[in-house]
Structure formats: C-alpha cells, structure tokens
Amino acid sequence: ETRIRNLANEAMRSRLETEMQDALLRMEGQVRTFQSEVDRRLEEQEEIVRRLVEERVQQELESILQAELKKVQDMVETKVNERARMLFEREVQGTVQDLKGKLEILAKENDVL
C-alpha cells in the first residue's frame, strides 16, 4: 500500500509539475502578448501626439507668416502711397509753375495791349 501511495504521489507530483510548467508558459506568453500590445499602443499614442504637435507648429508658423506678410504689405502700401503723393505733389508743383509762367506771359501781353 505504501508503494502504491508513493507511486500515486509521484504521479500526482509529476502531473502538478507539468501543469505548473504549462501554466507558467501560458502566463509568459500572455505577458509577452500584453507587452506587445502595450508597446503598440504607446507607439500609436506617440504618433498621434507627434502629428498633433506638427499640426500645431504648422498652424503657428502659418499664423506668424500671415502676420509678417500683413506687416510687409502694409509697409509696401505705405511706401507706395508716399511715393505716389510725392510724385503727385511734384506734378502739381510743375503744373502750377507752368501756369504761373503762362499767366505772367499773358499778363505782359495784356499790359502791352
């Protein structure tokens, strides 16, 4: 009876060891699967954050560019307006001088008559 009991105990121990080894292997596989899934999700999150940051930076750059373009446009318009005003004044002064000259000639001709 002791021998049968020893055999039964040995068989039970062997079966339990095999079950423990199988459970350990399954658990290690599950841990690797879980770790792979965590890594995949972290990579997805990293890509999403990177894309959001890039979009935000692009928006900021576009905003800065628009502001700078507006400044340049305003500056160019101001310079063009100043230049046009100066040319107009020069033309008006030239016309006024021509008219004064003609008026003097007419006044002299009028005095002669």
Distance bins in CASP14 RR format, pairs under 12 A and 6 or more apart:
PFRMAT RR
TARGET T0000
AUTHOR 0000-0000-0000
RMODE 2
METHOD distances of the structure
MODEL  1
1 7 0 0 0 0 0 1 0 0 0 0 0
1 8 0 0 0 0 0 1 0 0 0 0 0
2 8 0 0 0 0 0 1 0 0 0 0 0
2 9 0 0 0 0 0 1 0 0 0 0 0
3 9 0 0 0 0 0 1 0 0 0 0 0
3 10 0 0 0 0 0 1 0 0 0 0 0
4 10 0 0 0 0 0 1 0 0 0 0 0
4 11 0 0 0 0 0 1 0 0 0 0 0
5 11 0 0 0 0 0 1 0 0 0 0 0
5 12 0 0 0 0 0 1 0 0 0 0 0
6 12 0 0 0 0 0 1 0 0 0 0 0
6 13 0 0 0 0 0 1 0 0 0 0 0
7 13 0 0 0 0 0 1 0 0 0 0 0
7 14 0 0 0 0 0 1 0 0 0 0 0
8 14 0 0 0 0 0 1 0 0 0 0 0
8 15 0 0 0 0 0 1 0 0 0 0 0
9 15 0 0 0 0 0 1 0 0 0 0 0
9 16 0 0 0 0 0 1 0 0 0 0 0
10 16 0 0 0 0 0 1 0 0 0 0 0
10 17 0 0 0 0 0 1 0 0 0 0 0
11 17 0 0 0 0 0 1 0 0 0 0 0
11 18 0 0 0 0 0 1 0 0 0 0 0
12 18 0 0 0 0 0 1 0 0 0 0 0
12 19 0 0 0 0 0 1 0 0 0 0 0
13 19 0 0 0 0 0 1 0 0 0 0 0
13 20 0 0 0 0 0 1 0 0 0 0 0
14 20 0 0 0 0 0 1 0 0 0 0 0
14 21 0 0 0 0 0 1 0 0 0 0 0
15 21 0 0 0 0 0 1 0 0 0 0 0
15 22 0 0 0 0 0 1 0 0 0 0 0
16 22 0 0 0 0 0 1 0 0 0 0 0
16 23 0 0 0 0 0 1 0 0 0 0 0
17 23 0 0 0 0 0 1 0 0 0 0 0
17 24 0 0 0 0 0 1 0 0 0 0 0
18 24 0 0 0 0 0 1 0 0 0 0 0
18 25 0 0 0 0 0 1 0 0 0 0 0
19 25 0 0 0 0 0 1 0 0 0 0 0
19 26 0 0 0 0 0 1 0 0 0 0 0
20 26 0 0 0 0 0 1 0 0 0 0 0
20 27 0 0 0 0 0 1 0 0 0 0 0
21 27 0 0 0 0 0 1 0 0 0 0 0
21 28 0 0 0 0 0 1 0 0 0 0 0
22 28 0 0 0 0 0 1 0 0 0 0 0
22 29 0 0 0 0 0 1 0 0 0 0 0
23 29 0 0 0 0 0 1 0 0 0 0 0
23 30 0 0 0 0 0 1 0 0 0 0 0
24 30 0 0 0 0 0 1 0 0 0 0 0
24 31 0 0 0 0 0 1 0 0 0 0 0
25 31 0 0 0 0 0 1 0 0 0 0 0
25 32 0 0 0 0 0 1 0 0 0 0 0
26 32 0 0 0 0 0 1 0 0 0 0 0
26 33 0 0 0 0 0 1 0 0 0 0 0
27 33 0 0 0 0 0 1 0 0 0 0 0
27 34 0 0 0 0 0 1 0 0 0 0 0
28 34 0 0 0 0 0 1 0 0 0 0 0
28 35 0 0 0 0 0 1 0 0 0 0 0
29 35 0 0 0 0 1 0 0 0 0 0 0
29 36 0 0 0 0 1 0 0 0 0 0 0
29 37 0 0 0 0 0 1 0 0 0 0 0
30 36 0 0 0 0 0 1 0 0 0 0 0
30 37 0 0 0 0 0 1 0 0 0 0 0
31 37 0 0 0 0 0 1 0 0 0 0 0
31 38 0 0 0 0 0 1 0 0 0 0 0
32 38 0 0 0 0 0 1 0 0 0 0 0
32 39 0 0 0 0 0 1 0 0 0 0 0
33 39 0 0 0 0 0 1 0 0 0 0 0
33 40 0 0 0 0 0 1 0 0 0 0 0
34 40 0 0 0 0 0 1 0 0 0 0 0
34 41 0 0 0 0 0 1 0 0 0 0 0
35 41 0 0 0 0 0 1 0 0 0 0 0
35 42 0 0 0 0 0 1 0 0 0 0 0
36 42 0 0 0 0 0 1 0 0 0 0 0
36 43 0 0 0 0 0 1 0 0 0 0 0
37 43 0 0 0 0 0 1 0 0 0 0 0
37 44 0 0 0 0 0 1 0 0 0 0 0
38 44 0 0 0 0 0 1 0 0 0 0 0
38 45 0 0 0 0 0 1 0 0 0 0 0
39 45 0 0 0 0 0 1 0 0 0 0 0
39 46 0 0 0 0 0 1 0 0 0 0 0
40 46 0 0 0 0 0 1 0 0 0 0 0
40 47 0 0 0 0 0 1 0 0 0 0 0
41 47 0 0 0 0 0 1 0 0 0 0 0
41 48 0 0 0 0 0 1 0 0 0 0 0
42 48 0 0 0 0 0 1 0 0 0 0 0
42 49 0 0 0 0 0 1 0 0 0 0 0
43 49 0 0 0 0 0 1 0 0 0 0 0
43 50 0 0 0 0 0 1 0 0 0 0 0
44 50 0 0 0 0 0 1 0 0 0 0 0
44 51 0 0 0 0 0 1 0 0 0 0 0
45 51 0 0 0 0 0 1 0 0 0 0 0
45 52 0 0 0 0 0 1 0 0 0 0 0
46 52 0 0 0 0 0 1 0 0 0 0 0
46 53 0 0 0 0 0 1 0 0 0 0 0
47 53 0 0 0 0 0 1 0 0 0 0 0
47 54 0 0 0 0 0 1 0 0 0 0 0
48 54 0 0 0 0 0 1 0 0 0 0 0
48 55 0 0 0 0 0 1 0 0 0 0 0
49 55 0 0 0 0 0 1 0 0 0 0 0
49 56 0 0 0 0 0 1 0 0 0 0 0
50 56 0 0 0 0 0 1 0 0 0 0 0
50 57 0 0 0 0 0 1 0 0 0 0 0
51 57 0 0 0 0 0 1 0 0 0 0 0
51 58 0 0 0 0 0 1 0 0 0 0 0
52 58 0 0 0 0 0 1 0 0 0 0 0
52 59 0 0 0 0 0 1 0 0 0 0 0
53 59 0 0 0 0 0 1 0 0 0 0 0
53 60 0 0 0 0 0 1 0 0 0 0 0
54 60 0 0 0 0 0 1 0 0 0 0 0
54 61 0 0 0 0 0 1 0 0 0 0 0
55 61 0 0 0 0 0 1 0 0 0 0 0
55 62 0 0 0 0 0 1 0 0 0 0 0
56 62 0 0 0 0 0 1 0 0 0 0 0
56 63 0 0 0 0 0 1 0 0 0 0 0
57 63 0 0 0 0 0 1 0 0 0 0 0
57 64 0 0 0 0 0 1 0 0 0 0 0
58 64 0 0 0 0 0 1 0 0 0 0 0
58 65 0 0 0 0 0 1 0 0 0 0 0
59 65 0 0 0 0 0 1 0 0 0 0 0
59 66 0 0 0 0 0 1 0 0 0 0 0
60 66 0 0 0 0 0 1 0 0 0 0 0
60 67 0 0 0 0 0 1 0 0 0 0 0
61 67 0 0 0 0 0 1 0 0 0 0 0
61 68 0 0 0 0 0 1 0 0 0 0 0
62 68 0 0 0 0 0 1 0 0 0 0 0
62 69 0 0 0 0 0 1 0 0 0 0 0
63 69 0 0 0 0 0 1 0 0 0 0 0
63 70 0 0 0 0 0 1 0 0 0 0 0
64 70 0 0 0 0 0 1 0 0 0 0 0
64 71 0 0 0 0 0 1 0 0 0 0 0
65 71 0 0 0 0 0 1 0 0 0 0 0
65 72 0 0 0 0 0 1 0 0 0 0 0
66 72 0 0 0 0 0 1 0 0 0 0 0
66 73 0 0 0 0 0 1 0 0 0 0 0
67 73 0 0 0 0 0 1 0 0 0 0 0
67 74 0 0 0 0 0 1 0 0 0 0 0
68 74 0 0 0 0 0 1 0 0 0 0 0
68 75 0 0 0 0 0 1 0 0 0 0 0
69 75 0 0 0 0 0 1 0 0 0 0 0
69 76 0 0 0 0 0 1 0 0 0 0 0
70 76 0 0 0 0 0 1 0 0 0 0 0
70 77 0 0 0 0 0 1 0 0 0 0 0
71 77 0 0 0 0 0 1 0 0 0 0 0
71 78 0 0 0 0 0 1 0 0 0 0 0
72 78 0 0 0 0 0 1 0 0 0 0 0
72 79 0 0 0 0 0 1 0 0 0 0 0
73 79 0 0 0 0 0 1 0 0 0 0 0
73 80 0 0 0 0 0 1 0 0 0 0 0
74 80 0 0 0 0 0 1 0 0 0 0 0
74 81 0 0 0 0 0 1 0 0 0 0 0
75 81 0 0 0 0 0 1 0 0 0 0 0
75 82 0 0 0 0 0 1 0 0 0 0 0
76 82 0 0 0 0 0 1 0 0 0 0 0
76 83 0 0 0 0 0 1 0 0 0 0 0
77 83 0 0 0 0 0 1 0 0 0 0 0
77 84 0 0 0 0 0 1 0 0 0 0 0
78 84 0 0 0 0 0 1 0 0 0 0 0
78 85 0 0 0 0 0 1 0 0 0 0 0
79 85 0 0 0 0 0 1 0 0 0 0 0
79 86 0 0 0 0 0 1 0 0 0 0 0
80 86 0 0 0 0 0 1 0 0 0 0 0
80 87 0 0 0 0 0 1 0 0 0 0 0
81 87 0 0 0 0 0 1 0 0 0 0 0
81 88 0 0 0 0 0 1 0 0 0 0 0
82 88 0 0 0 0 0 1 0 0 0 0 0
82 89 0 0 0 0 0 1 0 0 0 0 0
83 89 0 0 0 0 0 1 0 0 0 0 0
83 90 0 0 0 0 0 1 0 0 0 0 0
84 90 0 0 0 0 0 1 0 0 0 0 0
84 91 0 0 0 0 0 1 0 0 0 0 0
85 91 0 0 0 0 0 1 0 0 0 0 0
85 92 0 0 0 0 0 1 0 0 0 0 0
86 92 0 0 0 0 0 1 0 0 0 0 0
86 93 0 0 0 0 0 1 0 0 0 0 0
87 93 0 0 0 0 0 1 0 0 0 0 0
87 94 0 0 0 0 0 1 0 0 0 0 0
88 94 0 0 0 0 0 1 0 0 0 0 0
88 95 0 0 0 0 0 1 0 0 0 0 0
89 95 0 0 0 0 0 1 0 0 0 0 0
89 96 0 0 0 0 0 1 0 0 0 0 0
90 96 0 0 0 0 0 1 0 0 0 0 0
90 97 0 0 0 0 0 1 0 0 0 0 0
91 97 0 0 0 0 0 1 0 0 0 0 0
91 98 0 0 0 0 0 1 0 0 0 0 0
92 98 0 0 0 0 0 1 0 0 0 0 0
92 99 0 0 0 0 0 1 0 0 0 0 0
93 99 0 0 0 0 0 1 0 0 0 0 0
93 100 0 0 0 0 0 1 0 0 0 0 0
94 100 0 0 0 0 1 0 0 0 0 0 0
94 101 0 0 0 0 0 1 0 0 0 0 0
94 102 0 0 0 0 0 1 0 0 0 0 0
95 101 0 0 0 0 0 1 0 0 0 0 0
95 102 0 0 0 0 0 1 0 0 0 0 0
96 102 0 0 0 0 0 1 0 0 0 0 0
96 103 0 0 0 0 0 1 0 0 0 0 0
97 103 0 0 0 0 0 1 0 0 0 0 0
97 104 0 0 0 0 0 1 0 0 0 0 0
98 104 0 0 0 0 0 1 0 0 0 0 0
98 105 0 0 0 0 0 1 0 0 0 0 0
99 105 0 0 0 0 0 1 0 0 0 0 0
99 106 0 0 0 0 0 1 0 0 0 0 0
100 106 0 0 0 0 0 1 0 0 0 0 0
100 107 0 0 0 0 0 1 0 0 0 0 0
101 107 0 0 0 0 1 0 0 0 0 0 0
101 108 0 0 0 0 1 0 0 0 0 0 0
101 109 0 0 0 0 0 1 0 0 0 0 0
102 108 0 0 0 0 0 1 0 0 0 0 0
102 109 0 0 0 0 0 1 0 0 0 0 0
103 109 0 0 0 0 0 1 0 0 0 0 0
103 110 0 0 0 0 1 0 0 0 0 0 0
104 110 0 0 0 0 0 1 0 0 0 0 0
104 111 0 0 0 0 0 1 0 0 0 0 0
105 111 0 0 0 0 0 1 0 0 0 0 0
105 112 0 0 0 0 0 1 0 0 0 0 0
106 112 0 0 0 0 0 1 0 0 0 0 0
106 113 0 0 0 0 0 1 0 0 0 0 0
107 113 0 0 0 0 0 1 0 0 0 0 0
END
